[in-house]
Amino acid sequence: MAVGMGDSEIFKSRIDNRQYRRIVLPNSLEALLISDPDTDKSAASMDVSVGSFAEPDGLEGLAHYLEHMLFYASEKYPVEDSYSKYITEHGGSTNAFTAEEHTNYYFDINTEYLEEGLDRFAQFFINPLMSPDATTREIKAVDSENQKNLLSDVWRMNQLQKHLSSKKHPYHRFRTGNWDTLEVKPKEKGLDIRLELIRFYEENYSANIMHLVVYAKENLDEIQTLVERKFRDIRNIGRNYLHFPGEPCSSEHLQIIVKAVPIKEGHTLGIIWPVTPEIRHYKEGPSRFLSHLIGHEGEGSLFFTLKKMGWAISLSAGELGWSSDYSFFSITIELTDAGHEHHEDIIGLLFKYIHLLKRSGAAKWIFDELVAICEMGFHYQDKVPPINYAMGIASKMQIYPPEDWVVQSSLPFKFVPSTIEMLVNQLKPDSVRIFWESKSFEGCTDSVEPWYGTKYSVQKIRPCTIQQWTEKAPEEDLHLPIPNIFIPTDLTLKQVSDKVHNPSLLRKSPFSRLWYKPDTMFFMPKAFVKIDFNCPLTNQSPEAAVLTDIFTKLLLDYLNEYAYYAQVAGLHCGVQCSDCGFQVTVLGYNHKMQSLLETVIDKIKHFEVKVDRFLVIKETVKKKYDNLKFQQPYQQAMYHCSLILDEKAWPWNEEHEVLPHLEAEDLLNFKGHMFSRTFLECFISGNIEPVKAEVMVQHIEDVLFQDPQSICKPLFPSQHLTNRIVKLERGAKYCFPVQGLNSSDENSALLYYIQGHQDDIKLNVKLQMFVLIAKQPAFHQLRSIEQLGYITVLMQRTYSGVRGLQFIIQSTVMDPAHLDARVESFLKMFESNLFEITDSDFKRNVNALIEMKLEKHKNLREESSFYWREIADGTLKFSRREDEVAALRDLTKEELFDFFNCFVKVDSQKRKTLSVQVYGGLHSGEYKVAVTADSDQPRILQISDVCSFRRSRPLYASFRGVHGLLKL
C-alpha cells in the first residue's frame, strides 16, 4: 500500500488524455503511474540516483559494469538472459544507460505481458545473481563497447574536457570502463572484481533513491496494485543522495585554449563556460533564452554573419553536462578551412554578440515569443513510444518536483531579467575554455589524453587577448532576430467527413501524382508534405550524383535564414537526395506551411549558383568523403552490402575522385539538365483539406511546368525509373572480403545477409516470425556467451521491396571469416531449437508479432513515413499490417519450418547468401589470406570486383511502373 501520495496535481498538456498518479511505497520508492487506455505497448523505467561519480577510486567503469550485469539473472529467474528473452518474445525491447549521477533501466512489452515483465524487471533491484562466469564475460562486453568508442571524436573530446578539470572532482573521471580498469588493475591490487561489484550494489542501490515510471493500459488503481506488489521488496538502506559540490574546473582549467587533434577531417571550435545550472531557475529559462539568441541563424545572428564571411558550416549553443551542482554553457562552431584561419575573428565576433546581449538586456518581447513557441510545442507535442516517454520522465524525477515531472523545463514562464543577465554576465573571458579541433595540429601538440589517446596542447589565454580579438573583429551588423512570422495563430482542426483509413490517389497529371490522407487519428494542427522530384538524369554518372548532392545542400543553404524561423516555430523543411532525384519534406504546423513550401519551390525555380557558397558546400562534401574511412567497420560493411546489391549506387571513391574537378559553372549547367525531364510524386497528409492539397500541388506545377519561364518538362514513359537490386543465385554463397578503410581501427566486422524474396505477404510473416524467435538466442549466444563483440545484431533488412535478414557483428576477438563460421554454427545449433518449439510457444510468438503489427502509429510523422514507403516502393499495400496479421493467424509451425529449410538453413539449395567481411587493423594478416585463398566448396564464390558482379547478375523486377501500378 502506498504511504505517500502527491497532493499537487501533475501538470500535463491540454490534449493529453492520460492519467497520472504519484505514489510512494513503504520502502520509500517513489513512482509515477501513467494510465493510457489507448496504448498498445506498456513500458517501465527505473532510475537509480547512483552513477559513475559514486565509483571507488581506481575502479573506473564499475557503475557501468553493474548496469550490464543486472540483465543476466536473478534468484527468482536464474536462467541466464531469461529477462531479455522474455521481453523480446513478447514484442518488447530493453536497454539501460549509466550517466555521471544516475543509472537508468527501461523496457517495453506488449500490454498483456506487463505483469511478468515487471516482475522480472523488479528482480534487478531485489536479488540479482552475479555469477563468477557471467561477471568475467561481461567485462569483455564493456571493453568491446569502449573499443567501438575509441575512434569517435565525440567520445574523445568529451573525455578531453573531463581530463582538463580538477582531479579532486569526479567529473574528471573516465566512466565507461575497459578491460584494464575492471580486470587487469583490480587483480594487480589483489581485488576480486565480483566482490567489488556486489559491494557497490549493496552499498548504493537503495529504494529511497530510486524513481520508477510505469506506463500501462490499465487504470491507475490496477497499476498501483501491480507496482506495490512487484517493487515493495526492494530494500531501503537509507542511502543519501550523493552531491558533488564545487566546480569541476579550478582556475588552472579556465582561460585556456586547447588545440586537439581529432580523428576526422574538419575544424571545430568549442567555447565553454562554467555557469549556474539552469535547473535552479528552470521556470525562468535563462539558458533556453540565451541559446535561442546565440544559436539563432536568421539575418543579423552570429551564425548568419560567420556564414556570410565563409567561415562557419554550423553553430549550436546551449547548456551541457549539467547537474544540480554544476553546469557548462557551450557554443560549438563547425569551421570551414577559411574559418580555421580566422579563429581569432570568430571568437571576437562571438564576444561582440555577447556584448550586444548585455547592452540590449533581456528583451521581454523575445521572451514572450519564446514562451509562446514553448507552450505550443508542449501542448501540441506528438506522442512518442511509451518506452521513450517513461525513460525521459524517470531520468529527471529526482531533479524536478512531482508537479513538474511531465513538463520538466519545457515551459519557462517567469520573466526575470536579472536571472538572464546573470547568465550572460557569466560568459566572460576570464572563465572561458576554448577547445579547438583540427587535423592541422598533428605534430604540434605536447600531451596525450590517457584513455582515448587524443593528442592535445594547452595554452593560457588572457582576457586582454580576447578583448583585442573582439576589437579587431570585422565590423558586422550583428542584431537581435526580428519577430517570427511563422508562429501559427490558426490551430483549428479541419473537418473530416469520413473515416479515411488509407491514402487515396487524389489527383494525377502528366507532371505529378498526388496521394492524400487526412488526419483521422491524431487530431493535431499539423501536416506532412513530401514532394519527390523524379529526375532520371540526377544519377546517370558519379559527377551527376555529386552535383545533385551539392544542389540539395546549396538549396537548403539559401533557404536557411528564412526557413530557420519556421523551424523555431515548429515547421520543419528538409531537402535530401533520393534514388532517382531529390525530395522536399515539410512537416509541422499546417497554418504557415503553404507559404514555406511556395518559397522552397520559388528557390528551386530561380536557383542560382553563388560561387562563394558553392565552394563552401564543395568543401563540406569533400570532408564527408574524406571521413568515410573513419566510419565504424560495421557501417562500412553495410555500405559495401548496399553497393553490391544496388544497381544504381556509385562507389564513393569514384564520386570522391570527380569532386575536385567540379566547379560552380558545372552545377549551373547541370541544374538545367537535371530538370529537363521531371515527374513529381506527392504525398500530403494531416490537417489539410483535399482542396487545399490539390491547390498546393497545382501551384508547384504552375511554377515549374506551366509558367512561360518554366524549367521542367514531363517525363517520357520510358524515363519513369526506379531502384532495382541484384538477385543472388540460389544455393550460392558470395563472399566479399575487404580491408577496413582505417588501419588504426582494430575492429573487424561481418555482415551476413540472407536474401529472401520480393514483397509477398505470406513470405513476409514467415521471415518476421523467424527473426522474432531467433534474434534473442542469437544475441545471447554470439554476444553474451561467445563474447564476439558488443555490436551483435540479427535483424530484417529490406532493399527496394526485397526482404531478407542479416547478422551484423563487430569484433576485435575474431576475424570476419571466423565470425562468419560462428554465425553458421549458431544457425545449425538453433535449427534443433526451432523444430522443438512447442505449440504454445509458437502461438505465443505469433500473438506477440500480431500485437506488434497492430500497434498504432504514435504520431503523424510515423504514420506518414509508413504510407510513403509503400508509395516509394510502388507496393501500395496500405493495408499491409492488417493483411500480414491475417496471414499470421493462418500460419502453422510446419510452414515456418519449411520456410527455414528453404531459405535460411545453411546447406539449403534455395538459400541466397552474401557475406561482407571487413578486416580491421588486428586482422590485416588474415585479410591477405582471405583474398588469396581459393574455396574448396564450389558454391562459395568470392566477389573480387563489385561492378562486374552487379553487371553479371539479374535484377529483381520493380513494383513501380509508369502509373505506380504496373510492373516494369
PEURZI-V128059 format. One line per field, one symbol per residue. ss: DSSP state (~ for helix, > for strand, _ for the rest). burial: # if it has 24 or more other C-alpha atoms within 12 Angstrom, else .. A space follows every 50 residues. Layout:
ss = ???
burial = ???
This chain:
ss = ___>>_____________>>>>>>_____>>>>>>_____>>>>>>>>__ _~~~_______~~~~~~~~___>>_______~~~~~~~~___>>>>>>__ __>>>>>>>>~~~~~~~~~~~~~~~__>>__~~~~~~~~~~~~~~~~~~_ __~~~~~~~~~~~______~~~______~~~~~~~~~~____~~~~~~~~ ~~~~__~~~>>>>>>>___~~~~~~~~~~~~___________________ ~~~__>>>>>______>>>>>>>>___~~~~____~~~~~~~~~______ _~~~~~~~___>>>>>>>>>_______>>>>>>>>_~~~~~_~~~~~~~~ ~~~~~~~~~~___~~~~~~~~~~~~~~~~______~~~~~~~~~______ _~~~____________~~~~~~~~~~__~~~>>>>>>>~~~_____>>__ ____>>>>>>__~~~~~~~~~~____________________________ ___>>>>>___>>>>>>>_______>>>>>>>>>_~~~~__~~~~~~~~~ ~~~~~~~~~~~~~~~~~~__>>>>>>>>__>>>>>>>>>___~~~~~~~~ ~~~~~_____~~~~~~~~~~~~~~~~~~~~__~~~~~~~~~~~~~>____ _~~~~~~~~____~~~~~~~~~~~___>>>>>>>>>___~~~~~~~~~~~ ~~~~~~_______>__~~~_____>>______>>>>>>>________>>> >>>>>>>>__~~~~~~~~~~~~~~~~~~~~~~~~~______>>>>>>>>_ _>>>>>>>>>>____~~~~~~~~~~~~~~~~~~~~___~~~~~~~~~~~~ ~~~~_____~~~~~~~~~~~~~~______~~~~~~~~~~~__~~~~~~~~ ~~~~_______>>>>>>>>_~~~~~~~~~~~~_______>>>___~~~~~ ~~__>_____________
burial = .#..#....####..#.###################.############# ######.#################..#..##################### ###############################..################# ###.###########...###############..#......##.###.# ##.###############.#..##.###.###.###....##....###. ..################################################ ########################################.######### ########..###..##################.################ #############.###.#######################......##. ########.##....##.##..#..#.####..#####.....#...... .#######.###############################.######### ################################################## #####.###...###################################### ##..##.##..###.###.#####################.###.##### #####....######....#######################.####### #########.######################################## ####################.###.##..##..##......#.####### ##################.#########.##..##.###.###..##.## #######..###############.##..##.......#.###..#..## ....##########....
